Amino acid sequence: MKELMPGIFWLNRYSLKSFGNSGYLVLHDNGNILVDAPELGKDEISQIKELGGISKIFITHIRAFGDACNIKNSFGAQIVIHQEDAKLMKGCAADVTFDSEYKLYEDVILIPTPGYTPGSSSMLLKRGKGVLFCGDLLWWGNRDRYSAELMSWPTEEDKKTWFLPDDLVININLLDSDPDKMIESARKLLNYDFDAILMSHPNYPPRARGPITAGAKEMLRKTIEKGKVTQFTLWARK
């Protein structure tokens, strides 16, 4: 685990069980929050116990559900997830579901941001200038790998530039994603105050910039204005 900012740790662990999604541990006086649920190693479990354990497991979207059931049982935590994605859970039940803006703690707000999945949600931590946990709504794009135009699967020639992280993009890359809803969700987030964005895949593509710890809201504003989206599977919709 790496402490990104005071009281916020990045679980930079690649786990197929959670489709490669990272996790974040937020220390909180009312009970620590795990954002998404990659499989935890023994050292991580020990560290988390020393930091006070886990009270809540907030799942940003169902593909980041990962090892939530085992983590719930190990720490006696509650799973919190939007009701639409809760329908897809397997192995255990959600403890808290919501379908509109939900106050987890006084300074922790859950915001429905559908589109990537029907129940995709973000978490706003009102600490410092604000920290936004956005799930898979946003990630890093590559030069020539984002546009408002139709995109296809990368060729071998494309992969030569695959390691050049460029800008923040709206992550429309699933057959069941809804591009219009994702763009609407991104615009909605501009109504909130935050300076950091911690996404589910901060280290993808390889050598990407990692989590954004400052200047994030302005980056998101420019992303929306310029229409920067990834559309790797949009061709399959037609």
C-alpha positions in Angstrom: 0.0 0.0 0.0 1.1 3.5 -0.8 -0.1 6.6 1.1 -1.1 9.0 -1.6 -2.2 11.8 0.7 -2.8 11.9 4.5 -5.2 9.1 5.4 -5.7 7.8 1.9 -3.8 4.6 0.7 -3.6 3.2 -2.8 -3.8 -0.6 -3.1 -2.0 -0.9 -6.3 -2.6 -4.6 -6.8 -3.4 -6.3 -10.1 -6.1 -8.9 -9.5 -8.0 -10.7 -12.3 -10.8 -11.3 -9.8 -11.5 -7.5 -9.9 -10.6 -7.1 -13.5 -7.4 -5.3 -12.6 -9.1 -2.6 -10.6 -7.1 -0.9 -7.9 -8.5 -0.3 -4.4 -8.2 2.6 -2.0 -8.3 2.7 1.8 -9.6 5.9 3.4 -9.0 6.3 7.1 -12.0 7.8 8.8 -12.9 8.5 12.5 -16.3 6.9 11.9 -14.9 3.8 10.4 -12.4 3.2 7.6 -13.7 2.9 4.0 -12.3 0.5 1.4 -13.1 1.8 -2.1 -13.4 -1.3 -4.4 -12.1 -4.7 -3.5 -9.1 -6.3 -5.1 -7.7 -9.4 -3.4 -5.6 -8.5 -0.5 -2.2 -10.0 0.4 -1.2 -11.0 3.9 1.0 -7.9 4.3 -1.9 -5.7 3.2 -4.3 -7.4 5.6 -1.9 -6.9 8.4 -1.3 -3.2 7.6 -5.0 -2.6 7.3 -5.7 -4.1 10.7 -3.0 -1.9 12.2 -4.7 1.1 10.7 -8.0 0.2 12.3 -9.6 -2.3 9.9 -12.4 -1.7 7.4 -15.9 -0.6 8.3 -17.4 0.0 4.9 -16.6 -1.4 1.4 -17.8 1.0 -1.2 -18.0 -0.6 -4.7 -17.9 1.9 -7.5 -19.1 -0.6 -10.1 -19.8 -4.3 -10.3 -16.5 -5.2 -12.2 -14.6 -3.8 -9.2 -16.5 -6.1 -6.8 -13.6 -8.5 -6.7 -13.0 -10.1 -3.3 -15.6 -8.0 -1.4 -17.3 -11.0 0.2 -14.1 -12.4 1.7 -13.0 -8.9 2.8 -16.5 -8.3 4.4 -16.2 -11.5 6.4 -12.6 -10.9 7.4 -13.2 -7.4 8.7 -16.9 -7.5 9.6 -17.5 -4.7 7.1 -20.6 -3.6 5.3 -20.8 -3.6 1.5 -22.2 -0.4 0.0 -23.2 -0.4 -3.7 -25.7 1.2 -6.0 -28.9 -0.9 -6.2 -28.6 -1.5 -10.0 -25.2 -3.1 -9.7 -26.2 -4.8 -6.4 -28.5 -7.0 -8.6 -25.4 -8.5 -10.2 -23.6 -9.5 -6.9 -22.7 -13.1 -6.3 -21.4 -14.8 -3.2 -22.9 -12.4 -0.6 -25.5 -9.7 -0.2 -25.1 -5.9 -0.1 -25.6 -4.3 3.3 -26.5 -0.8 2.0 -27.8 0.1 -1.4 -28.8 3.5 -2.8 -30.3 4.9 -6.0 -29.7 8.7 -5.5 -27.0 10.8 -3.8 -26.3 9.2 -0.5 -24.4 10.5 2.6 -22.2 7.6 3.9 -20.7 9.9 6.5 -21.1 13.7 7.0 -18.1 14.3 4.8 -18.5 11.3 2.4 -21.0 11.6 -0.4 -21.9 8.8 -2.8 -22.9 10.1 -6.2 -24.6 7.9 -8.9 -22.6 8.3 -12.1 -24.2 5.7 -14.4 -23.1 4.8 -17.9 -20.1 2.5 -17.6 -22.5 0.1 -15.8 -26.0 1.0 -14.8 -25.0 1.3 -11.1 -21.6 3.0 -11.5 -21.1 5.5 -8.7 -18.4 7.9 -7.5 -17.5 8.8 -3.9 -16.7 12.4 -2.9 -14.5 12.8 0.2 -14.8 16.3 1.6 -11.3 16.5 2.9 -8.9 19.3 2.0 -9.8 20.5 -1.5 -11.9 17.4 -2.1 -11.1 13.9 -3.4 -13.2 12.1 -6.0 -13.1 8.3 -6.4 -14.6 7.9 -9.9 -14.4 4.1 -10.5 -14.1 3.4 -14.3 -15.8 6.6 -15.5 -12.4 8.1 -16.2 -8.9 6.8 -17.0 -5.8 7.8 -19.0 -5.8 7.9 -22.8 -3.0 7.7 -25.3 -2.1 10.0 -28.1 -4.2 9.1 -31.1 -6.1 6.6 -29.0 -8.9 9.0 -28.0 -11.2 11.1 -30.2 -14.8 11.7 -30.9 -14.4 9.5 -34.0 -15.0 5.8 -34.3 -12.2 3.7 -32.9 -11.4 0.0 -33.4 -9.2 -2.6 -31.6 -5.5 -1.7 -31.7 -3.3 -3.2 -34.4 0.4 -4.2 -33.8 1.3 -0.8 -35.3 -1.0 0.9 -32.8 0.7 -0.8 -29.9 3.9 1.0 -30.7 2.4 4.1 -29.2 0.4 2.2 -26.6 2.8 3.3 -23.8 2.4 7.0 -24.2 -0.1 8.3 -21.6 -1.6 11.6 -22.7 -4.8 12.9 -21.2 -7.7 12.1 -19.0 -10.5 10.5 -21.0 -14.1 9.3 -20.4 -13.8 5.5 -20.4 -16.4 4.3 -22.9 -14.9 0.8 -23.6 -17.6 -1.8 -23.0 -20.3 -3.1 -25.1 -22.9 -2.4 -22.4 -21.6 1.1 -21.6 -23.9 4.0 -22.4 -21.9 6.8 -23.9 -24.5 9.5 -23.4 -25.0 8.6 -19.8 -21.3 8.6 -19.1 -20.8 12.1 -20.6 -23.8 13.3 -18.6 -22.3 11.8 -15.4 -18.9 13.4 -16.1 -20.6 16.8 -16.5 -22.6 16.2 -13.3 -19.3 15.9 -11.3 -18.3 19.4 -12.2 -21.1 20.5 -9.8 -18.9 19.2 -6.9 -15.7 20.5 -5.3 -12.6 18.3 -5.7 -9.0 18.7 -6.6 -8.0 15.0 -6.8 -9.3 12.1 -8.9 -8.6 8.5 -7.9 -9.7 6.2 -10.6 -10.0 2.4 -10.7 -7.2 2.0 -13.3 -4.7 4.8 -12.5 -1.8 2.8 -13.9 -3.3 1.8 -17.2 -2.2 2.1 -20.0 1.3 1.0 -18.9 3.3 3.9 -17.6 0.2 6.0 -17.2 0.4 8.9 -14.8 -1.3 7.3 -11.8 -3.9 8.9 -9.5 -4.4 12.6 -9.9 -3.7 14.4 -6.6 -4.0 18.0 -7.7 -5.7 20.0 -10.5 -8.2 17.2 -11.3 -11.4 19.3 -11.7 -9.9 21.5 -14.3 -8.5 18.5 -16.2 -12.0 17.0 -16.2 -13.5 20.2 -17.5 -11.1 20.2 -20.4 -11.7 16.5 -21.1 -15.5 17.2 -21.4 -15.0 20.4 -23.5 -12.7 18.6 -26.0 -14.8 15.5 -26.1 -12.0 13.1 -25.1 -13.4 9.6 -24.9 -12.2 6.1 -25.5 -14.5 4.0 -27.7 -12.6 0.8 -28.2 -15.8 -1.3 -28.8 -18.2 1.3 -30.3 -17.7 -0.3 -33.7 -19.5 -3.4 -32.4 -22.7 -1.5 -31.6 -23.5 -1.1 -35.3 
